[in-house]
Amino acid sequence: MDRQYALAFLTLPDVAPAEAIRIAAETGYSSVGLRLLPAAASGERPYPIMTDKAVLAEARAALAETGMRVGDVEIARLKPETKATDFRAFLDCAAALGAANILVAGDDTDHARLAQTFAAFAELAAAYGLTADLEFMPWTGVRNAAEAVAIVKAAGQANGGVLADALHWDRTGGRIEDLALIPPETIHYFQLCDAPAEYDPSDVGLIEIARGGRLLPGQGGIDLRAFVRALPETVPASIEIANVGFNASLSPRARAVQALAAAKAVIAAL
C-alpha cells in the first residue's frame, strides 16, 4: 500500500490551524497535525484553538471543505501531579477535530506512577476514539524506546502506543534493536526528520535541535533508511521539520512542499 504522510505541526508552526489544513490538502498530505497545548513544561498558554470557538470553527470548516483529516494533536504532558480528567477540554477539542492520535510526553521519572497516569489517560482517550502515543525523548522522564515500551505495556490499554521520532531515536543511540522492542501494533504513526550528525548532547542542546534545528530528510546524519525499514509500512509518517531558518526563508506552502518531497525521496530509496 502507498505510504501516507502527515504534515506535523512544527513544520508550519506559524500559521493558523485552518491555513495549515488547507496547505496540507493542497500539497498532497493525507493528514495534518495540530497543537492544542504547549510543548514547554510550563510558562505557555493553551493555543487559541482551545480557547477561541471561532478558531475551532474555522478549522472544522477547512476540514470539511478539503476532506483533510487531523492525524495527531499535541501535546499531553503527564507530570507527577497529573490527573487524566485534567485533559477533558483537550479531548473535547481533539474529538471535535476528528483527530486520530494524541502525542503524549512523560514528565515523570517514577515509571510506576507514570504507567498508572498513562493508563488512566489512555482509557479516557479511548472513550473519544483516540490513541495515546507515548513519545520517548532523551531529556524527559521517558528517555528511550525501552522505557516507553515498558510503560505502555504496564498501562495495559489497547489504544496505548509508542511514538518513535527519528531525531530522538538517533540521539538515544540509533540502534535498530531499540525499534525492534516496540510491538508493531502499538505503532500508530512515526515522526520523520533529519538532523546534524554532530550535536551538543546536553539537554539544552538536544532541545534546541528538536525545537528549531531539524533538517529535511536526507540533509543530515540520521540513518533514516534503517529507521523507516524498522517500522511498519502501514502507518503514516508525520514529517516534522522544526527549523528556525527554514521557517524564516520559505513560505509555509513552500516548506510543506519541500518537506513532503524530501520524505518521499528518502522512502522511495529504501
N, C-alpha and C positions, 0 to 999 in steps of 0.2 A: 504494500500500500504506500501511497505518497506520504512523505513526512509533512506534518502540519507545523506551522511556525506562528509563534505568538510575538507580538510587539510588547516588550516589557516596559513598565512604567519608566524606568531610569534611562531608557533610550530617548524618550521625549518628556522629560520632567517639567519642561517649561510651557506646556500647552494645557489647555483645559480638557477635561475628560471627553467632551463631545468632539473636540477637534482631534484628539488622539484616536478616537473611534473612527472618524471619517478618514483620517490619513491611513490608518491600518487597512481599512476596506479598499481604499484607492490604490494602495501599493502592493496588495497581494497576500496579506497576512490572513490567517484563519481565525485569530482571536487577538485580544488586546488585554494587557494587564493594567490595573488601576490602583492607585494608592489612596487609602481611606484614612489611615492612621499614621503618625510619624514613624520614621525609621530610628531616630535617636531615642535613647532610653528615657530622656527627659528633656524638657525645655521647648518642645514643639507642640503646636496645637493640631487638632484634627484638621484634615483637609476640607475645603469648602463643600465638597460633595456630601460630606457627613452632616454639615450644619446648615446648608443653604438648599432649600427644597427646589429652587429654580435650577441650580446646577445639576441636581439629580434628574430633574425632569428633562433637561436638555440632553443629558447623557442617554436617558432612556429613549428619547425621540431619535437620537442619532443611531442607536442600536436598531430601532425599528425600521428606520429609513434604509440602512445599509445592509441589514442582515448579519452584521458583525456580532460575534459573541465575546463575552468577557471570560477570559481564562482565569487568571489568579487576581486576587485582591490582597493588598498589603496593609499593614503588617501587624500581626497579632504577637505581641511580646509577652511571654509568660514569665513573670517575676515571682519571687518567693511569696509575695502577698496577693498574687493574682487570684481572682475568683472567676470561673467561667462566665458567670452571669454579668460580669463587667462588660462583656462584649455583645450584649444583646442589640444595642443600637448599630454596632458594626455589622453584625449578622443580618439585621433587618435591611441595611443598605446593600449588602452583598447579594442578598436574595432578590431585592428589587432590581438589581442589575443583571440577574440571571447568571451570576458567576459560578464557576465550577470548583475552584480550588482556593485555599487560603494559605498564604505564606506565613509560617509560624517561626518565631525566633525563641530560643530557650535561654532566658536570662536568669538561670538558677543553677548553681553548681551542686545543689543537693538533688541528685538524679532520682532518688526515690520519691521525693516530693514533686519534682518536675513531672515524673511519669504520671502521678496522680492528677496533677493540674492539666496535663495534656489529655489524659483520658476524659476528664470532665469537659474540657473544651471541645474535643473531637465529638463526644457524644452530643453536645448541644449543636455543633455544626452539622452533624448528620441530620438533625431534625429540619434543617434548612436545605438539605440536599447538597451539602458542600463537603469536600475533603479537607483535612487538616494536614498540611505538609511541613514537617519539621526540617528546617534548613540548618545544616551544620556550618558554622563559621568559626575560625580559629580563635577569635577574641571573645567569644560568647561562652555561655555555660555548656553549650553543645559544640565541642571543638572539632569533631571529625565524624566520619561516616559510622564508625563502630559505635560511638556514643549515641548517635541519632537512632541507629537501628535498635539498640538495646532499650532506649526509652520508648520508642514506638511499639516494640514488642511487649514491653511490660505494661503499656497502657491497654493493649488488647482491644483496640477499636477497629472495626472493619474499614472505616474511612480514613484511618491514620496512614500517613505517607512519609517518606523521606525525600527531601528535595536536595538534589546534587547540583551545585553550581560549579562550572568548570574552573573558575578562579579559586574558590575555596578548596576544591579537590586538589588543585595544583599546589596551593600554599600549605596543605596538610600532608604533602609528600608525593602526590601524583601517582599513587600506586593503583594499578588495576585490581589488585586483590581487595582493596578497600571498597571499590564499587561492587565487586562480586559478593560482598557481605549483604548488600541491600536486596531483600526479596523483591523480585520483579513486580509482583502485584502491589507493592507499596510505592512504586514509582509512577506518579500520575503525570509528571512533566519534569523537564530539567532546564537549567539555565545555561546559556551559551555565550561566551565572550572569549577574548584573548587578553593577554597582559604581558608586560615586560618580563623577560627571563630573570633579570636582576632586580632585587627589591629589598626594601627595609623590612625585616621580619618582626619589628616591634608592633604592638597593637596599633599604635598611631599610624605607622607606615602601611600596615595592612588595610586599615580603614580608609586611608587616603586613596589608595588604588581602587578599592571596592566601590567607593562613592564618587570618584572623579578621575580615575586614571586607567580605566579599562580600554582595551583596543578592539578593533574589528576582528572577527575570526580570521586567522591566517596571518595577522600582522605582528604577533608576539611569539612568546616562547613556550606556550602551553601545548602539550601533545593532545590536540583536540581530536585527532583521528582515533587515538586509543580511548579517549573519554567517551566519545559518541558510540564507538563499537561496543563498549561495555554496557550500554544502556538499551532498553527495549526500543525496537524500531517503531512501535505503535504509539508512542507517547509524543506529545508536542515538545518542540524545542522553543523555549522562550528566549529571545535574543535581547540581552541586557548589556547595553553599551553606555555605561556611566562614564562620561569623559568631558571634562570642562572645556577643553579646546575644541573638541568635536561639536559640542553644543554651540560654541561661540562662532564657529567658522561656517556652519552649514544651516540651512533652513530645516525645520522639523521634517518636512517631507523628504528632503534630500538625505537626511540621516536615516529615515526609515528605509528608503530605497537602498542605500549603501549597506546597511546592516543586514537586510534580507539577502542581498546578492552575495555578500561575503559568507554568510552562514550556508547558503545553498552551495557555494563553491567548495567549501570545506567538506560538506557532507557528500557531495557528488563525487569527491575524490576518494571516498572510503574504499 
